[in-house]
Amino acid sequence: MSVRQSLLAILDQGPCYGYQLRSEFDRRTGSTWPLNVGQIYNTLERLERDGLVERGDADDQGHVFWEITDAGRAEVGAWLSSPVERSGGTRDELAIKLAVAATLPGVDVTAVIQTQRRATLSQLQELNRAKYAGAAPDSPEELAWSLVVDSMIFQTEAEARWLDHTEQRLRLHPQHALELELSTERPKRGRPAKSRA
């Protein structure tokens, strides 16, 4: 998730100080992705280094206000008008865990899947029971919160479907076909050679 672009987009609405940015980020994401203030100030310093924000004046309480630059506005526009790129490879811990478990001798992969399915379904129940805790149920904050929670629900539902699919695929293979013994071939040191297309 891009904290950098989110903070820039908020600053495009007007100057803010660090805690104010944190509060605005929480309001706009339903507090579903908590940020600590240190992360916000680190990001602001990098944005300043990159010429996307400038430090403004401090108020009577010592809050330093940050302002977006023209380059920052251009970056916000580019971010909002471009799709989110998903990485080509997977670093999904669950996918890696099941892929490795399916190739290890003596591992009951069905039990691993069932343990995960129980946790996934429990999370799905919690998300479906979640209620907006704000004061105004028809507010922009409620809409932002519900969009994020809906996304989490859909992702959790997709994980449950994927677990079902994985379990069905594993049933099609005899156990011995899944187990991989350690290779006797010694790997070469260094990076693998790039294949030519």
C-alpha positions as semicolon CSV with decimal commas, in nm:
position;residue;x (nm);y (nm);z (nm)
1;M;0,000;0,000;0,000
2;S;0,132;0,342;-0,085
3;V;0,151;0,555;0,225
4;R;0,360;0,802;0,027
5;Q;0,095;0,873;-0,236
6;S;-0,187;0,867;0,019
7;L;-0,020;1,134;0,231
8;L;0,051;1,342;-0,079
9;A;-0,314;1,315;-0,185
10;I;-0,425;1,436;0,158
11;L;-0,177;1,725;0,148
12;D;-0,320;1,819;-0,190
13;Q;-0,634;1,919;0,005
14;G;-0,433;2,163;0,219
15;P;-0,137;2,195;0,457
16;C;-0,128;1,950;0,751
17;Y;0,102;1,860;1,038
18;G;0,209;1,502;1,119
19;Y;-0,060;1,399;1,368
20;Q;-0,322;1,568;1,153
21;L;-0,206;1,362;0,852
22;R;-0,232;1,046;1,059
23;S;-0,584;1,139;1,168
24;E;-0,688;1,221;0,810
25;F;-0,541;0,894;0,681
26;D;-0,736;0,702;0,949
27;R;-1,058;0,888;0,862
28;R;-1,017;0,807;0,494
29;T;-0,929;0,439;0,540
30;G;-1,158;0,355;0,830
31;S;-0,857;0,304;1,061
32;T;-0,807;-0,035;0,897
33;W;-0,438;0,027;0,822
34;P;-0,287;0,193;1,128
35;L;0,013;0,418;1,075
36;N;0,243;0,533;1,349
37;V;0,352;0,894;1,362
38;G;0,718;0,801;1,312
39;Q;0,629;0,641;0,979
40;I;0,448;0,957;0,876
41;Y;0,740;1,185;0,962
42;N;0,989;0,954;0,788
43;T;0,770;0,959;0,478
44;L;0,736;1,338;0,494
45;E;1,115;1,376;0,512
46;R;1,159;1,154;0,204
47;L;0,887;1,350;0,022
48;E;1,069;1,671;0,111
49;R;1,399;1,525;-0,011
50;D;1,228;1,436;-0,340
51;G;1,086;1,788;-0,381
52;L;0,722;1,679;-0,343
53;V;0,647;1,865;-0,018
54;E;0,788;2,160;0,171
55;R;0,797;2,243;0,539
56;G;0,573;2,534;0,613
57;D;0,537;2,752;0,919
58;A;0,468;2,625;1,269
59;D;0,155;2,726;1,460
60;D;0,138;2,850;1,822
61;Q;0,151;2,491;1,953
62;G;0,464;2,413;1,752
63;H;0,297;2,200;1,483
64;V;0,498;2,220;1,164
65;F;0,268;2,230;0,863
66;W;0,369;2,049;0,543
67;E;0,263;2,174;0,202
68;I;0,253;1,994;-0,131
69;T;0,460;2,127;-0,422
70;D;0,362;2,137;-0,789
71;A;0,573;1,823;-0,842
72;G;0,379;1,660;-0,557
73;R;0,048;1,751;-0,720
74;A;0,169;1,597;-1,045
75;E;0,260;1,277;-0,861
76;V;-0,085;1,261;-0,699
77;G;-0,247;1,304;-1,041
78;A;-0,031;1,028;-1,189
79;W;-0,107;0,796;-0,895
80;L;-0,483;0,849;-0,914
81;S;-0,493;0,803;-1,291
82;S;-0,286;0,484;-1,308
83;P;-0,378;0,126;-1,214
84;V;-0,224;-0,048;-0,914
85;E;0,041;-0,284;-1,045
86;R;0,039;-0,626;-0,884
87;S;0,375;-0,796;-0,859
88;G;0,436;-1,080;-1,106
89;G;0,575;-1,323;-0,850
90;T;0,407;-1,434;-0,536
91;R;0,538;-1,369;-0,189
92;D;0,214;-1,488;-0,036
93;E;0,314;-1,676;0,278
94;L;0,016;-1,910;0,262
95;A;0,078;-2,009;-0,101
96;I;0,446;-2,075;-0,029
97;K;0,362;-2,271;0,289
98;L;0,117;-2,500;0,107
99;A;0,346;-2,547;-0,193
100;V;0,632;-2,655;0,033
101;A;0,409;-2,865;0,259
102;A;0,269;-3,050;-0,044
103;T;0,621;-3,160;-0,141
104;L;0,743;-3,273;0,204
105;P;0,725;-3,642;0,296
106;G;0,502;-3,722;0,591
107;V;0,317;-3,389;0,602
108;D;-0,062;-3,407;0,624
109;V;-0,137;-3,121;0,382
110;T;-0,511;-3,168;0,429
111;A;-0,468;-3,090;0,799
112;V;-0,262;-2,780;0,713
113;I;-0,537;-2,663;0,477
114;Q;-0,813;-2,732;0,729
115;T;-0,630;-2,538;1,001
116;Q;-0,596;-2,243;0,766
117;R;-0,958;-2,274;0,648
118;R;-1,082;-2,249;1,009
119;A;-0,875;-1,934;1,062
120;T;-0,988;-1,786;0,728
121;L;-1,356;-1,853;0,795
122;S;-1,323;-1,710;1,147
123;Q;-1,169;-1,394;1,001
124;L;-1,449;-1,377;0,743
125;Q;-1,712;-1,400;1,018
126;E;-1,541;-1,118;1,211
127;L;-1,529;-0,899;0,902
128;N;-1,894;-0,965;0,821
129;R;-1,991;-0,876;1,179
130;A;-1,785;-0,556;1,178
131;K;-1,993;-0,245;1,224
132;Y;-1,893;0,113;1,162
133;A;-1,814;0,273;1,498
134;G;-1,833;0,635;1,388
135;A;-2,102;0,881;1,480
136;A;-2,257;0,933;1,137
137;P;-2,356;0,615;0,954
138;D;-2,403;0,790;0,616
139;S;-2,083;0,996;0,631
140;P;-1,786;0,998;0,392
141;E;-1,584;0,833;0,671
142;E;-1,833;0,543;0,684
143;L;-1,814;0,504;0,307
144;A;-1,431;0,494;0,317
145;W;-1,440;0,243;0,603
146;S;-1,690;0,018;0,425
147;L;-1,489;0,021;0,100
148;V;-1,180;-0,104;0,283
149;V;-1,374;-0,364;0,484
150;D;-1,550;-0,486;0,167
151;S;-1,211;-0,532;0,004
152;M;-1,091;-0,734;0,303
153;I;-1,407;-0,949;0,289
154;F;-1,362;-1,022;-0,082
155;Q;-0,994;-1,110;-0,030
156;T;-1,082;-1,344;0,256
157;E;-1,358;-1,507;0,050
158;A;-1,109;-1,556;-0,234
159;E;-0,865;-1,719;0,007
160;A;-1,136;-1,962;0,122
161;R;-1,215;-2,051;-0,241
162;W;-0,846;-2,098;-0,317
163;L;-0,811;-2,331;-0,017
164;D;-1,102;-2,540;-0,151
165;H;-0,943;-2,545;-0,497
166;T;-0,603;-2,646;-0,353
167;E;-0,756;-2,928;-0,151
168;Q;-0,936;-3,062;-0,461
169;R;-0,617;-3,049;-0,669
170;L;-0,418;-3,233;-0,404
171;R;-0,681;-3,510;-0,393
172;L;-0,611;-3,583;-0,761
173;H;-0,249;-3,675;-0,693
174;P;-0,130;-3,989;-0,518
175;Q;0,077;-3,901;-0,210
176;H;0,406;-4,032;-0,352
177;A;0,380;-3,805;-0,657
178;L;0,383;-3,497;-0,436
179;E;0,684;-3,577;-0,221
180;L;1,014;-3,434;-0,338
181;E;1,333;-3,578;-0,194
182;L;1,640;-3,359;-0,164
183;S;1,816;-3,332;-0,497
184;T;2,153;-3,502;-0,529
185;E;2,259;-3,249;-0,791
186;R;2,477;-2,979;-0,642
187;P;2,363;-2,629;-0,734
188;K;2,614;-2,395;-0,891
189;R;2,717;-2,094;-0,692
190;G;2,608;-1,749;-0,798
191;R;2,299;-1,626;-0,970
192;P;2,122;-1,844;-1,223
193;A;2,190;-1,757;-1,586
194;K;1,925;-1,547;-1,754
195;S;1,731;-1,733;-2,019
196;R;1,709;-1,575;-2,360
197;A;1,361;-1,538;-2,500
